[in-house]
Amino acid sequence: MSGEGVYLRGNAALDVGSNVRFEMALPPELTGAAEKVIVECSGRVVRKDTGADAGGPGAACVIDTYDIRID
């Protein structure tokens, strides 16, 4: 994960240019908030790997938009 993107690893094959939506739950220990922070992201796949070296397919995604909420 970086400020502009994320690398997703999983069983689903994602094609370059595909839209993705995902969320991350960040614990209070990481954010300093009283509750966990949820970051809802939308983006697109910019690179994909077969994952032969790392044990499975993966995709590099740019984050186009995000919303933050506190649970």
The first five atom37 places (N, CA, C, CB, O) and aatype in JSON, in Angstrom:
{
  "aatype": [12, 15, 7, 6, 7, 19, 18, 10, 1, 7, 2, 0, 0, 10, 3, 19, 7, 15, 2, 19, 1, 13, 6, 12, 0, 10, 14, 14, 6, 10, 16, 7, 0, 0, 6, 11, 19, 9, 19, 6, 4, 15, 7, 1, 19, 19, 1, 11, 3, 16, 7, 0, 3, 0, 7, 7, 14, 7, 0, 0, 4, 19, 9, 3, 16, 18, 3, 9, 1, 9, 3],
  "atom_mask": [
    [1, 1, 1, 1, 1],
    [1, 1, 1, 1, 1],
    [1, 1, 1, 0, 1],
    [1, 1, 1, 1, 1],
    [1, 1, 1, 0, 1],
    [1, 1, 1, 1, 1],
    [1, 1, 1, 1, 1],
    [1, 1, 1, 1, 1],
    [1, 1, 1, 1, 1],
    [1, 1, 1, 0, 1],
    [1, 1, 1, 1, 1],
    [1, 1, 1, 1, 1],
    [1, 1, 1, 1, 1],
    [1, 1, 1, 1, 1],
    [1, 1, 1, 1, 1],
    [1, 1, 1, 1, 1],
    [1, 1, 1, 0, 1],
    [1, 1, 1, 1, 1],
    [1, 1, 1, 1, 1],
    [1, 1, 1, 1, 1],
    [1, 1, 1, 1, 1],
    [1, 1, 1, 1, 1],
    [1, 1, 1, 1, 1],
    [1, 1, 1, 1, 1],
    [1, 1, 1, 1, 1],
    [1, 1, 1, 1, 1],
    [1, 1, 1, 1, 1],
    [1, 1, 1, 1, 1],
    [1, 1, 1, 1, 1],
    [1, 1, 1, 1, 1],
    [1, 1, 1, 1, 1],
    [1, 1, 1, 0, 1],
    [1, 1, 1, 1, 1],
    [1, 1, 1, 1, 1],
    [1, 1, 1, 1, 1],
    [1, 1, 1, 1, 1],
    [1, 1, 1, 1, 1],
    [1, 1, 1, 1, 1],
    [1, 1, 1, 1, 1],
    [1, 1, 1, 1, 1],
    [1, 1, 1, 1, 1],
    [1, 1, 1, 1, 1],
    [1, 1, 1, 0, 1],
    [1, 1, 1, 1, 1],
    [1, 1, 1, 1, 1],
    [1, 1, 1, 1, 1],
    [1, 1, 1, 1, 1],
    [1, 1, 1, 1, 1],
    [1, 1, 1, 1, 1],
    [1, 1, 1, 1, 1],
    [1, 1, 1, 0, 1],
    [1, 1, 1, 1, 1],
    [1, 1, 1, 1, 1],
    [1, 1, 1, 1, 1],
    [1, 1, 1, 0, 1],
    [1, 1, 1, 0, 1],
    [1, 1, 1, 1, 1],
    [1, 1, 1, 0, 1],
    [1, 1, 1, 1, 1],
    [1, 1, 1, 1, 1],
    [1, 1, 1, 1, 1],
    [1, 1, 1, 1, 1],
    [1, 1, 1, 1, 1],
    [1, 1, 1, 1, 1],
    [1, 1, 1, 1, 1],
    [1, 1, 1, 1, 1],
    [1, 1, 1, 1, 1],
    [1, 1, 1, 1, 1],
    [1, 1, 1, 1, 1],
    [1, 1, 1, 1, 1],
    [1, 1, 1, 1, 1]
  ],
  "atom_positions": [
    [[0.84, -1.16, 0.0], [0.0, 0.0, 0.0], [0.89, 1.23, 0.0], [-0.96, -0.01, 1.21], [1.93, 1.28, 0.66]],
    [[0.46, 2.24, -0.76], [1.16, 3.51, -0.77], [0.1, 4.62, -0.78], [2.12, 3.63, -2.01], [-1.09, 4.34, -0.69]],
    [[0.52, 5.84, -0.88], [-0.41, 6.96, -0.91], [-1.27, 7.01, -2.15], [0.0, 0.0, 0.0], [-2.33, 7.64, -2.15]],
    [[-0.86, 6.35, -3.2], [-1.6, 6.41, -4.46], [-2.11, 5.07, -4.95], [-0.75, 7.01, -5.51], [-2.88, 5.02, -5.91]],
    [[-1.7, 3.98, -4.32], [-2.13, 2.69, -4.84], [-1.95, 1.56, -3.85], [0.0, 0.0, 0.0], [-1.52, 1.75, -2.71]],
    [[-2.3, 0.38, -4.34], [-2.24, -0.81, -3.52], [-1.97, -2.01, -4.42], [-3.56, -1.0, -2.72], [-2.34, -2.01, -5.59]],
    [[-1.33, -3.03, -3.86], [-1.11, -4.27, -4.58], [-2.03, -5.31, -3.98], [0.39, -4.72, -4.53], [-1.95, -5.59, -2.78]],
    [[-2.91, -5.89, -4.79], [-3.86, -6.89, -4.33], [-3.42, -8.26, -4.81], [-5.28, -6.57, -4.84], [-3.09, -8.45, -5.98]],
    [[-3.42, -9.21, -3.9], [-3.1, -10.58, -4.25], [-4.32, -11.43, -3.97], [-1.84, -11.1, -3.46], [-4.97, -11.28, -2.93]],
    [[-4.64, -12.33, -4.89], [-5.8, -13.19, -4.68], [-5.99, -14.15, -5.83], [0.0, 0.0, 0.0], [-5.18, -14.2, -6.76]],
    [[-7.07, -14.91, -5.76], [-7.35, -15.92, -6.77], [-8.03, -15.36, -8.01], [-8.19, -16.99, -6.19], [-7.93, -15.96, -9.08]],
    [[-8.71, -14.24, -7.89], [-9.42, -13.67, -9.03], [-8.44, -13.05, -10.02], [-10.45, -12.62, -8.57], [-7.51, -12.35, -9.62]],
    [[-8.65, -13.31, -11.28], [-7.81, -12.71, -12.32], [-8.38, -11.33, -12.65], [-7.75, -13.62, -13.61], [-9.52, -11.22, -13.11]],
    [[-7.61, -10.29, -12.43], [-8.03, -8.93, -12.73], [-7.29, -8.45, -13.96], [-7.77, -7.98, -11.52], [-6.06, -8.56, -14.03]],
    [[-8.0, -7.93, -14.93], [-7.39, -7.43, -16.15], [-7.0, -5.97, -15.99], [-8.34, -7.59, -17.34], [-7.64, -5.22, -15.25]],
    [[-5.93, -5.57, -16.69], [-5.51, -4.17, -16.7], [-6.67, -3.33, -17.21], [-4.23, -3.96, -17.58], [-7.3, -3.66, -18.22]],
    [[-6.95, -2.25, -16.52], [-8.06, -1.37, -16.87], [-9.35, -1.68, -16.12], [0.0, 0.0, 0.0], [-10.28, -0.87, -16.14]],
    [[-9.42, -2.84, -15.44], [-10.61, -3.2, -14.66], [-10.79, -2.25, -13.49], [-10.53, -4.65, -14.16], [-9.82, -1.82, -12.87]],
    [[-12.04, -1.92, -13.19], [-12.36, -1.13, -12.01], [-12.37, -2.04, -10.8], [-13.73, -0.4, -12.17], [-12.8, -3.19, -10.88]],
    [[-11.89, -1.52, -9.66], [-11.89, -2.27, -8.41], [-12.44, -1.4, -7.3], [-10.46, -2.77, -8.06], [-12.29, -0.18, -7.31]],
    [[-13.09, -2.05, -6.34], [-13.56, -1.4, -5.13], [-13.13, -2.28, -3.96], [-15.13, -1.17, -5.15], [-13.3, -3.5, -4.02]],
    [[-12.6, -1.68, -2.93], [-12.17, -2.44, -1.76], [-12.18, -1.51, -0.56], [-10.75, -3.06, -1.97], [-12.23, -0.29, -0.69]],
    [[-12.14, -2.12, 0.62], [-12.05, -1.31, 1.82], [-10.98, -1.87, 2.73], [-13.39, -1.25, 2.55], [-10.7, -3.07, 2.74]],
    [[-10.4, -0.98, 3.5], [-9.38, -1.35, 4.46], [-9.85, -0.92, 5.85], [-8.0, -0.69, 4.11], [-10.36, 0.19, 6.02]],
    [[-9.69, -1.79, 6.82], [-10.01, -1.47, 8.21], [-8.69, -1.21, 8.93], [-10.83, -2.62, 8.9], [-7.86, -2.11, 9.05]],
    [[-8.5, -0.01, 9.41], [-7.27, 0.37, 10.1], [-7.54, 0.43, 11.6], [-6.73, 1.74, 9.57], [-8.45, 1.15, 12.02]],
    [[-6.79, -0.3, 12.4], [-7.04, -0.35, 13.85], [-6.62, 0.96, 14.54], [-6.28, -1.53, 14.47], [-5.77, 1.69, 14.03]],
    [[-7.22, 1.22, 15.7], [-6.88, 2.45, 16.45], [-5.39, 2.57, 16.75], [-7.65, 2.48, 17.76], [-4.85, 3.68, 16.78]],
    [[-4.7, 1.44, 16.97], [-3.27, 1.49, 17.26], [-2.47, 2.1, 16.1], [-2.75, 0.08, 17.56], [-1.4, 2.67, 16.31]],
    [[-2.99, 1.97, 14.91], [-2.3, 2.49, 13.73], [-2.65, 3.95, 13.46], [-2.63, 1.65, 12.51], [-1.79, 4.73, 13.04]],
    [[-3.91, 4.32, 13.71], [-4.37, 5.66, 13.35], [-4.39, 6.66, 14.5], [-5.74, 5.57, 12.77], [-4.36, 7.87, 14.27]],
    [[-4.44, 6.16, 15.73], [-4.56, 7.05, 16.88], [-6.0, 7.47, 17.16], [0.0, 0.0, 0.0], [-6.25, 8.21, 18.11]],
    [[-6.95, 7.0, 16.35], [-8.37, 7.3, 16.56], [-8.9, 6.43, 17.7], [-9.19, 7.06, 15.25], [-8.27, 5.44, 18.09]],
    [[-10.06, 6.8, 18.23], [-10.66, 6.02, 19.31], [-11.28, 4.73, 18.79], [-11.72, 6.85, 20.03], [-11.37, 3.75, 19.53]],
    [[-11.7, 4.71, 17.54], [-12.34, 3.55, 16.91], [-11.55, 3.17, 15.67], [-13.83, 3.85, 16.55], [-10.66, 3.89, 15.24]],
    [[-11.9, 2.0, 15.09], [-11.22, 1.64, 13.85], [-11.67, 2.57, 12.73], [-11.5, 0.16, 13.48], [-12.8, 3.05, 12.73]],
    [[-10.8, 2.82, 11.81], [-11.06, 3.7, 10.66], [-11.22, 2.82, 9.43], [-9.91, 4.75, 10.47], [-10.37, 1.96, 9.15]],
    [[-12.3, 3.03, 8.68], [-12.56, 2.28, 7.46], [-12.27, 3.21, 6.28], [-14.04, 1.75, 7.42], [-12.79, 4.32, 6.22]],
    [[-11.45, 2.75, 5.35], [-11.16, 3.51, 4.13], [-11.76, 2.74, 2.97], [-9.6, 3.72, 3.94], [-11.32, 1.63, 2.65]],
    [[-12.79, 3.32, 2.33], [-13.44, 2.71, 1.17], [-12.82, 3.31, -0.08], [-14.99, 2.94, 1.2], [-12.84, 4.52, -0.27]],
    [[-12.27, 2.44, -0.95], [-11.52, 2.9, -2.11], [-12.12, 2.42, -3.42], [-10.08, 2.43, -2.0], [-12.69, 1.33, -3.5]],
    [[-11.98, 3.24, -4.45], [-12.3, 2.87, -5.82], [-11.07, 3.17, -6.65], [-13.57, 3.63, -6.37], [-10.41, 4.19, -6.45]],
    [[-10.77, 2.29, -7.59], [-9.6, 2.51, -8.43], [-9.64, 1.62, -9.65], [0.0, 0.0, 0.0], [-10.7, 1.17, -10.08]],
    [[-8.45, 1.39, -10.21], [-8.37, 0.57, -11.43], [-7.04, -0.16, -11.46], [-8.54, 1.43, -12.7], [-6.04, 0.29, -10.89]],
    [[-7.05, -1.28, -12.14], [-5.85, -2.11, -12.27], [-4.92, -1.48, -13.31], [-6.22, -3.57, -12.67], [-5.35, -1.17, -14.43]],
    [[-3.65, -1.29, -12.95], [-2.67, -0.72, -13.87], [-1.58, -1.72, -14.26], [-2.03, 0.5, -13.25], [-0.85, -1.5, -15.22]],
    [[-1.48, -2.84, -13.49], [-0.5, -3.88, -13.82], [-0.96, -5.18, -13.19], [0.94, -3.5, -13.33], [-1.52, -5.17, -12.09]],
    [[-0.74, -6.29, -13.86], [-1.06, -7.57, -13.25], [0.11, -8.53, -13.39], [-2.33, -8.18, -13.87], [0.9, -8.44, -14.33]],
    [[0.19, -9.46, -12.43], [1.25, -10.46, -12.4], [0.62, -11.84, -12.34], [2.21, -10.23, -11.18], [-0.48, -12.01, -11.8]],
    [[1.3, -12.81, -12.89], [0.82, -14.19, -12.78], [1.09, -14.73, -11.39], [1.49, -15.08, -13.84], [0.42, -15.67, -10.95]],
    [[2.05, -14.16, -10.71], [2.37, -14.58, -9.34], [3.18, -15.84, -9.26], [0.0, 0.0, 0.0], [3.24, -16.47, -8.2]],
    [[3.81, -16.24, -10.35], [4.61, -17.46, -10.35], [5.7, -17.42, -9.29], [5.23, -17.69, -11.72], [6.02, -18.45, -8.68]],
    [[6.27, -16.24, -9.06], [7.35, -16.11, -8.07], [6.82, -16.0, -6.64], [8.19, -14.88, -8.38], [7.53, -16.32, -5.68]],
    [[5.57, -15.54, -6.49], [5.05, -15.26, -5.15], [3.89, -16.15, -4.74], [4.64, -13.83, -5.08], [3.28, -15.9, -3.7]],
    [[3.56, -17.16, -5.52], [2.53, -18.09, -5.11], [1.11, -17.75, -5.48], [0.0, 0.0, 0.0], [0.18, -18.33, -4.92]],
    [[0.89, -16.85, -6.39], [-0.47, -16.54, -6.82], [-0.55, -15.23, -7.57], [0.0, 0.0, 0.0], [0.36, -14.4, -7.48]],
    [[-1.65, -15.04, -8.32], [-1.79, -13.83, -9.12], [-1.98, -12.59, -8.25], [-2.95, -13.97, -10.07], [-2.43, -12.67, -7.11]],
    [[-1.62, -11.45, -8.8], [-1.79, -10.19, -8.1], [-1.97, -9.06, -9.09], [0.0, 0.0, 0.0], [-1.73, -9.23, -10.29]],
    [[-2.39, -7.91, -8.58], [-2.62, -6.75, -9.44], [-2.25, -5.48, -8.7], [-4.1, -6.7, -9.91], [-2.6, -5.3, -7.53]],
    [[-1.54, -4.6, -9.4], [-1.25, -3.27, -8.87], [-2.39, -2.36, -9.28], [0.14, -2.73, -9.38], [-2.75, -2.3, -10.46]],
    [[-2.95, -1.63, -8.32], [-4.11, -0.78, -8.57], [-3.82, 0.63, -8.11], [-5.35, -1.33, -7.87], [-3.23, 0.85, -7.06]],
    [[-4.26, 1.59, -8.9], [-4.19, 2.99, -8.5], [-5.5, 3.31, -7.79], [-3.95, 3.94, -9.74], [-6.57, 2.84, -8.2]],
    [[-5.44, 4.11, -6.73], [-6.63, 4.53, -6.01], [-7.07, 5.88, -6.6], [-6.37, 4.64, -4.45], [-6.35, 6.87, -6.51]],
    [[-8.27, 5.88, -7.2], [-8.79, 7.11, -7.8], [-9.57, 7.95, -6.79], [-9.69, 6.78, -8.99], [-9.44, 9.18, -6.76]],
    [[-10.39, 7.3, -5.96], [-11.17, 8.01, -4.95], [-11.21, 7.18, -3.67], [-12.6, 8.3, -5.46], [-11.05, 5.96, -3.7]],
    [[-11.42, 7.85, -2.55], [-11.57, 7.13, -1.28], [-12.46, 7.95, -0.34], [-10.17, 6.85, -0.63], [-12.53, 9.18, -0.43]],
    [[-13.12, 7.25, 0.55], [-13.91, 7.85, 1.62], [-13.45, 7.25, 2.93], [-15.45, 7.62, 1.4], [-13.13, 6.06, 3.01]],
    [[-13.41, 8.07, 3.96], [-12.97, 7.61, 5.28], [-14.15, 7.71, 6.23], [-11.76, 8.44, 5.79], [-14.85, 8.72, 6.29]],
    [[-14.36, 6.63, 6.99], [-15.38, 6.68, 8.05], [-14.83, 6.03, 9.3], [-16.69, 5.97, 7.59], [-13.93, 5.18, 9.24]],
    [[-15.36, 6.42, 10.42], [-14.92, 5.86, 11.7], [-16.06, 4.99, 12.22], [-14.54, 6.98, 12.74], [-17.2, 5.44, 12.35]],
    [[-15.74, 3.74, 12.52], [-16.74, 2.8, 13.04], [-16.74, 2.82, 14.55], [-16.47, 1.37, 12.55], [-17.51, 2.1, 15.18]]
  ]
}
